[in-house]
Every structure is written in C-alpha cells, then in structure tokens.
Amino acid sequence: MHQLEGPRRKLNWATKHLAQLDGEITKYRNKEPYIVVPVTHPDTGNPAFKFIDNHIPIPDELALTACDYIHNARATLDHIFWQLIDICGNRAPDHLTFPIWIDPPSKKKLKNTFELVTSDVARAIEGVQPYSVAEKKGRELDAFALMHRLDIVDKHQTVAVVSEGVMITFVTPTGPMAGLLEGLSDGEVFELSASVSVPSSNFDPKPEVQPSFGIGFETADRQPRILPLWPINQMQSINNEIERRVFGGLSRFFEHD
C-alpha cells in the first residue's frame, strides 16, 4: 500500500460526510423554513418584501454530520504526520497530532514537535501553518485554524448549527438579484436597495429563499453561540487546502509509483 493511501482514504471518507451534509441542508431548505412575499411597504408605499419564519427547527443531523466531517478531515493530517515520522525511520507516539499553529511557536515547542522528523520535513510542515500562509489579522479564519478549533470544540461542547441569515434571490428587470440578509425577524418588511427601482409587477411572486448556516456551540446556559465567521460553505475550503498544502506541498517526501 502506498504511504499516502491511508490518509487519502480518510480524506475521502470525510468528503462523503461533506456530501451527506449538503444533502441534509437541501432537505431542510426544501421544507421552506423561511419565505418572503411581495408587499407594499406600509411607510413608503414602495414595493417591498415581508419575511416569514415558519419556525422549522434545524435538525441535529446538520451539526453531527458537520462534526463527523471535521474530525475525519483533521485526522487526515494526523495520518500524514504519522507516515512522515515513519519515513524518517522513527516510531510515532500514540498521542501524535499534526501541529496547527496560529502564531509562531517557541523554539522549545518546535524542537519537541519535530524531534522525530528531519529538518526538511519540519520546515515543510511549518510552511503550511496558518501563521505562514495568512496575514496576522486573518490567521484565525484560515481553513486549518477553523478546522482545528471546531474539532476541539466538538470534543468538549455541544456543537450546533444556526441560521446566520437568508440568501434571497429575486427577479428584477435586469435579471436575477441576490442578497444575504441577516437579523430579520418574523413579519419584518424590507425594501430592495434604494438604487434599484423595481415596479411591483416585476417581482417574482415566490423568490428563492435559502438559509445561510453557521457552526456554533452551546454555552453553559445552553444558548447557541456562533463561532465568528464560520459559515458551513467554508468547509469545502478545508478539503481544498488539505489537497493543496498537504497532499501537494508534502508529497515530495513520499515514494512515488
């Protein structure tokens, strides 16, 4: 078996959970948890929309499946690290984890982490870290940093999926127009941008309304708290970065057929 076959199987299994998550989201959206209907704004008399919340709970399967994906994606990196230590002629300890650092680690931490691999391997792993590939202000939003944080949260707290807003797509004389609206309450009436003049006759009677989901966790008082800027649609970026940084960036250390 090729040295990367095990990690590749793990990532493929994670990807299946990602596809399952997409299916769960589609099933929930098909229930129409939110709708908007064309109305006349009561204050301005302009064409507007009314937001209606049908109060359909987000199923637990979304959070559970998302965490299954995160765990397997994170474990893919651990498998890679294990194989790299083996290639360097050493035996990996049971507690081994692929390091993910938002900020540059101390010399002591570097030494302890990479004592079983060569300096070339150590430098290559440093090169895929959030602090190496992202600006300081954006490190916490790096795909690896977000994956690592959510994996830790899932071990200790109840992860929840919450709706951050709705993406509404409607028809205008110039074609489809979409916007993400956040913080809408049931029964709220809203207008389009003031720069868009649309006669009421041109409104789509049933615009497409798709919830935008975010991953959060329950606090001690069991209230959901959103992880900053962590929409579900960013999960595919984790796969992309594992492919690019790890399978691409570290492949030179493995045997090739």
The 8 nearest C-alpha neighbors of each residue, nearest first, counted from 0:
[[1, 2, 4, 5, 3, 256, 254, 6],
 [0, 2, 4, 3, 254, 5, 255, 256],
 [1, 3, 4, 0, 82, 253, 5, 254],
 [4, 2, 6, 1, 5, 7, 79, 253],
 [3, 5, 7, 1, 6, 2, 8, 0],
 [4, 6, 8, 7, 3, 9, 2, 78],
 [7, 5, 9, 75, 78, 8, 3, 4],
 [6, 8, 4, 10, 9, 5, 3, 11],
 [9, 7, 11, 5, 6, 10, 4, 12],
 [10, 8, 6, 12, 7, 11, 75, 71],
 [9, 11, 13, 7, 12, 8, 72, 75],
 [12, 10, 14, 8, 13, 9, 7, 15],
 [13, 11, 9, 15, 14, 10, 8, 16],
 [14, 12, 68, 10, 71, 16, 11, 15],
 [13, 15, 17, 11, 16, 12, 10, 18],
 [16, 14, 18, 12, 17, 13, 19, 11],
 [15, 17, 19, 68, 13, 14, 18, 20],
 [16, 18, 14, 20, 15, 19, 68, 21],
 [17, 19, 21, 15, 20, 16, 14, 22],
 [20, 18, 16, 22, 17, 21, 15, 23],
 [21, 19, 17, 23, 22, 18, 64, 16],
 [20, 22, 18, 24, 19, 23, 25, 17],
 [21, 23, 19, 25, 20, 24, 26, 18],
 [24, 22, 20, 26, 25, 21, 19, 27],
 [25, 23, 27, 21, 22, 26, 28, 20],
 [24, 26, 22, 28, 27, 23, 29, 21],
 [27, 25, 23, 29, 24, 28, 22, 30],
 [26, 28, 24, 30, 29, 25, 23, 57],
 [27, 29, 25, 30, 31, 26, 24, 209],
 [30, 28, 26, 31, 27, 25, 32, 24],
 [29, 31, 28, 27, 32, 26, 55, 33],
 [32, 30, 29, 33, 28, 34, 27, 53],
 [33, 31, 53, 55, 30, 52, 54, 28],
 [34, 32, 52, 31, 51, 53, 208, 35],
 [33, 35, 51, 208, 50, 31, 36, 52],
 [36, 34, 50, 49, 51, 48, 206, 37],
 [35, 37, 49, 48, 38, 205, 204, 34],
 [38, 36, 48, 47, 49, 204, 35, 202],
 [39, 37, 47, 48, 46, 40, 36, 49],
 [40, 38, 46, 47, 44, 45, 41, 37],
 [39, 41, 44, 45, 47, 43, 42, 46],
 [42, 40, 44, 43, 39, 45, 188, 38],
 [43, 41, 40, 44, 45, 39, 188, 47],
 [44, 42, 45, 40, 41, 39, 46, 47],
 [43, 45, 40, 39, 41, 42, 46, 47],
 [46, 44, 43, 40, 39, 47, 190, 41],
 [47, 45, 39, 199, 40, 38, 44, 190],
 [48, 46, 190, 38, 39, 40, 189, 37],
 [49, 47, 37, 38, 189, 36, 188, 35],
 [48, 50, 188, 35, 36, 187, 186, 37],
 [49, 51, 35, 186, 187, 185, 34, 188],
 [52, 50, 185, 34, 186, 33, 35, 53],
 [53, 51, 33, 185, 54, 32, 50, 34],
 [52, 54, 32, 55, 33, 51, 31, 34],
 [55, 53, 52, 56, 32, 33, 51, 185],
 [54, 56, 32, 53, 57, 30, 52, 31],
 [57, 55, 58, 54, 32, 59, 27, 53],
 [56, 58, 55, 59, 160, 27, 161, 61],
 [59, 57, 60, 56, 61, 27, 62, 160],
 [58, 60, 61, 62, 63, 57, 159, 160],
 [61, 59, 63, 58, 62, 64, 23, 20],
 [60, 62, 64, 59, 63, 65, 58, 20],
 [63, 61, 65, 160, 159, 64, 60, 59],
 [64, 62, 60, 66, 65, 61, 67, 59],
 [63, 65, 67, 66, 61, 62, 60, 20],
 [64, 66, 62, 68, 67, 63, 61, 69],
 [65, 67, 69, 63, 68, 64, 70, 62],
 [68, 66, 64, 70, 65, 69, 63, 71],
 [67, 69, 13, 65, 16, 66, 71, 70],
 [68, 70, 66, 72, 67, 71, 73, 150],
 [71, 69, 73, 67, 72, 68, 150, 66],
 [72, 70, 74, 13, 73, 68, 69, 9],
 [71, 73, 69, 75, 74, 70, 13, 10],
 [72, 74, 70, 75, 71, 76, 69, 77],
 [75, 73, 71, 77, 76, 72, 70, 78],
 [76, 74, 6, 78, 72, 73, 77, 9],
 [75, 77, 79, 74, 78, 73, 97, 80],
 [78, 76, 97, 74, 96, 80, 79, 75],
 [77, 79, 81, 75, 76, 6, 80, 74],
 [78, 80, 76, 82, 77, 81, 6, 83],
 [81, 79, 83, 77, 82, 78, 97, 84],
 [80, 82, 78, 84, 79, 83, 91, 77],
 [83, 81, 85, 79, 80, 84, 86, 78],
 [82, 84, 86, 80, 85, 81, 79, 87],
 [83, 85, 87, 81, 86, 82, 116, 89],
 [84, 86, 82, 88, 89, 87, 83, 90],
 [87, 85, 83, 88, 84, 82, 89, 253],
 [86, 88, 84, 85, 116, 89, 83, 117],
 [89, 87, 85, 86, 84, 90, 115, 116],
 [88, 90, 85, 84, 87, 115, 91, 86],
 [91, 89, 85, 92, 84, 88, 115, 81],
 [90, 92, 81, 84, 89, 93, 95, 85],
 [93, 91, 94, 95, 90, 81, 96, 89],
 [92, 94, 95, 91, 96, 90, 81, 77],
 [95, 93, 92, 96, 91, 77, 97, 81],
 [94, 96, 93, 92, 91, 97, 77, 81],
 [97, 95, 77, 98, 94, 80, 76, 74],
 [96, 98, 77, 80, 76, 99, 95, 79],
 [99, 97, 96, 100, 112, 128, 124, 77],
 [100, 98, 128, 97, 101, 144, 143, 147],
 [99, 101, 102, 128, 129, 98, 103, 130],
 [100, 102, 130, 129, 138, 144, 139, 99],
 [101, 103, 130, 100, 104, 129, 138, 135],
 [102, 104, 130, 100, 105, 101, 131, 128],
 [105, 103, 108, 102, 109, 106, 100, 107],
 [106, 104, 108, 107, 109, 103, 110, 102],
 [105, 107, 109, 108, 110, 104, 111, 103],
 [106, 108, 110, 105, 109, 111, 104, 112],
 [109, 107, 111, 105, 110, 106, 112, 104],
 [110, 108, 106, 112, 107, 111, 113, 105],
 [109, 111, 107, 108, 113, 112, 114, 106],
 [112, 110, 108, 114, 109, 113, 107, 115],
 [113, 111, 109, 110, 114, 108, 98, 115],
 [112, 114, 110, 115, 116, 111, 121, 109],
 [113, 115, 111, 110, 116, 112, 117, 109],
 [116, 114, 113, 84, 89, 117, 87, 91],
 [117, 115, 113, 84, 87, 114, 120, 121],
 [116, 118, 120, 119, 121, 87, 115, 113],
 [117, 119, 121, 120, 122, 116, 113, 123],
 [120, 118, 122, 117, 121, 123, 116, 124],
 [121, 119, 123, 117, 118, 122, 116, 124],
 [120, 122, 118, 124, 119, 123, 113, 125],
 [123, 121, 125, 119, 120, 124, 118, 126],
 [122, 124, 126, 120, 125, 121, 119, 249],
 [125, 123, 126, 121, 122, 127, 120, 128],
 [126, 124, 122, 123, 128, 127, 121, 131],
 [125, 127, 123, 124, 131, 128, 122, 132],
 [128, 126, 124, 125, 244, 131, 132, 129],
 [129, 127, 131, 130, 125, 126, 100, 99],
 [128, 130, 101, 132, 131, 138, 133, 141],
 [131, 129, 101, 102, 128, 133, 132, 138],
 [132, 130, 128, 129, 126, 133, 127, 125],
 [131, 133, 129, 130, 128, 127, 134, 126],
 [134, 132, 138, 129, 130, 137, 131, 135],
 [133, 135, 137, 136, 138, 132, 130, 131],
 [134, 136, 138, 137, 133, 130, 102, 139],
 [137, 135, 134, 138, 139, 133, 140, 130],
 [138, 136, 134, 140, 135, 139, 133, 141],
 [137, 139, 141, 133, 140, 135, 129, 136],
 [140, 138, 141, 137, 144, 101, 145, 136],
 [141, 139, 138, 137, 145, 142, 144, 228],
 [140, 142, 138, 144, 139, 143, 129, 145],
 [143, 141, 237, 145, 144, 146, 140, 236],
 [144, 142, 146, 145, 141, 147, 129, 237],
 [143, 145, 147, 141, 146, 142, 139, 148],
 [146, 144, 148, 142, 147, 143, 140, 149],
 [145, 147, 143, 149, 144, 148, 150, 142],
 [148, 146, 144, 150, 145, 149, 143, 151],
 [149, 147, 145, 151, 150, 146, 144, 152],
 [148, 150, 152, 151, 146, 147, 153, 145],
 [149, 151, 147, 153, 148, 152, 70, 146],
 [150, 152, 148, 154, 149, 153, 147, 155],
 [153, 151, 149, 154, 155, 150, 156, 148],
 [152, 154, 150, 151, 155, 156, 158, 149],
 [155, 153, 151, 152, 156, 150, 157, 149],
 [154, 156, 152, 153, 151, 157, 158, 150],
 [157, 155, 153, 152, 158, 154, 216, 217],
 [158, 156, 217, 216, 159, 153, 155, 152],
 [157, 159, 216, 215, 153, 62, 156, 217],
 [160, 158, 215, 216, 62, 214, 161, 157],
 [159, 161, 214, 62, 213, 215, 61, 212],
 [160, 162, 213, 212, 163, 159, 214, 215],
 [161, 163, 212, 164, 211, 213, 210, 160],
 [164, 162, 212, 211, 213, 161, 181, 165],
 [165, 163, 181, 211, 180, 162, 210, 182],
 [164, 166, 210, 211, 180, 209, 179, 167],
 [165, 167, 179, 209, 178, 208, 210, 180],
 [166, 168, 208, 177, 178, 207, 165, 179],
 [167, 169, 177, 207, 176, 206, 208, 175],
 [170, 168, 206, 176, 175, 203, 177, 167],
 [169, 171, 175, 203, 174, 202, 176, 172],
 [170, 172, 174, 173, 175, 201, 197, 202],
 [171, 173, 174, 201, 170, 197, 175, 198],
 [172, 174, 171, 175, 170, 176, 197, 195],
 [173, 175, 171, 172, 170, 176, 169, 177],
 [176, 174, 170, 169, 171, 168, 177, 173],
 [175, 177, 169, 168, 170, 174, 171, 178],
 [178, 176, 168, 167, 169, 166, 175, 179],
 [177, 179, 166, 167, 180, 168, 176, 165],
 [180, 178, 166, 165, 167, 181, 164, 177],
 [179, 181, 165, 164, 178, 166, 182, 183],
 [182, 180, 164, 183, 163, 179, 165, 166],
 [181, 183, 164, 184, 180, 163, 165, 162],
 [184, 182, 181, 187, 185, 180, 50, 164],
 [183, 185, 187, 186, 182, 50, 52, 51],
 [184, 186, 51, 52, 187, 50, 183, 53],
 [185, 187, 50, 51, 49, 184, 188, 52],
 [188, 186, 50, 184, 185, 49, 183, 189],
 [189, 187, 49, 48, 50, 186, 47, 40],
 [188, 190, 48, 47, 49, 187, 191, 40],
 [191, 189, 47, 48, 192, 46, 188, 40],
 [192, 190, 193, 195, 47, 189, 194, 46],
 [191, 193, 194, 195, 190, 196, 189, 178],
 [192, 194, 195, 191, 196, 190, 197, 45],
 [193, 195, 192, 196, 191, 197, 190, 171],
 [196, 194, 193, 192, 197, 191, 171, 190],
 [195, 197, 194, 198, 193, 191, 192, 171],
 [196, 198, 195, 199, 171, 201, 172, 46],
 [199, 197, 200, 201, 196, 46, 202, 45],
 [198, 200, 201, 46, 202, 197, 37, 47],
 [201, 199, 198, 202, 197, 203, 204, 46],
 [202, 200, 199, 198, 171, 203, 197, 172],
 [203, 201, 199, 200, 204, 170, 171, 37],
 [202, 204, 205, 170, 206, 169, 201, 37],
 [205, 203, 202, 206, 37, 36, 201, 35],
 [204, 206, 203, 36, 207, 35, 34, 37],
 [207, 205, 169, 203, 168, 208, 204, 167],
 [208, 206, 168, 167, 209, 205, 169, 34],
 [207, 209, 167, 166, 34, 206, 165, 168],
 [210, 208, 166, 165, 28, 167, 211, 207],
 [211, 209, 165, 164, 166, 212, 162, 208],
 [212, 210, 164, 165, 163, 162, 209, 166],
 [213, 211, 162, 163, 161, 230, 231, 210],
 [212, 214, 230, 161, 231, 229, 160, 163],
 [215, 213, 160, 229, 159, 225, 226, 161],
 [214, 216, 225, 226, 159, 224, 158, 160],
 [217, 215, 158, 159, 224, 223, 157, 156],
 [216, 218, 223, 221, 222, 157, 224, 158],
 [217, 219, 221, 220, 222, 223, 216, 224],
 [218, 220, 221, 217, 222, 156, 223, 216],
 [219, 221, 218, 222, 217, 223, 224, 216],
 [222, 220, 217, 218, 219, 223, 216, 157],
 [221, 223, 217, 220, 218, 224, 219, 216],
 [224, 222, 217, 216, 215, 221, 218, 225],
 [225, 223, 215, 216, 217, 222, 226, 218],
 [224, 226, 215, 227, 214, 223, 216, 213],
 [225, 227, 215, 229, 214, 228, 224, 216],
 [228, 226, 229, 225, 140, 215, 230, 213],
 [229, 227, 230, 226, 140, 213, 225, 214],
 [228, 230, 213, 227, 226, 214, 231, 233],
 [231, 229, 213, 232, 212, 233, 228, 214],
 [230, 232, 233, 213, 234, 212, 229, 214],
 [231, 233, 234, 230, 235, 236, 212, 229],
 [234, 232, 236, 231, 235, 230, 229, 237],
 [235, 233, 236, 237, 232, 231, 238, 17],
 [234, 236, 238, 237, 233, 239, 232, 17],
 [235, 237, 239, 234, 233, 238, 240, 142],
 [238, 236, 240, 142, 235, 234, 239, 241],
 [239, 237, 241, 235, 236, 240, 242, 234],
 [238, 240, 236, 242, 237, 241, 243, 235],
 [239, 241, 243, 237, 242, 238, 244, 236],
 [242, 240, 245, 238, 244, 243, 239, 237],
 [243, 241, 246, 239, 240, 245, 244, 247],
 [242, 244, 247, 240, 241, 245, 239, 246],
 [245, 243, 248, 241, 247, 240, 127, 242],
 [244, 246, 248, 241, 249, 247, 242, 243],
 [247, 245, 242, 250, 249, 248, 243, 244],
 [246, 248, 243, 245, 250, 244, 249, 242],
 [247, 249, 244, 245, 250, 246, 243, 251],
 [250, 248, 245, 251, 247, 246, 252, 123],
 [249, 251, 252, 246, 247, 253, 248, 245],
 [252, 250, 253, 249, 248, 254, 247, 255],
 [253, 251, 250, 249, 254, 83, 120, 86],
 [254, 252, 251, 250, 255, 2, 3, 86],
 [253, 255, 256, 252, 2, 1, 251, 250],
 [256, 254, 253, 1, 251, 250, 2, 252],
 [255, 254, 1, 253, 2, 0, 3, 4]]
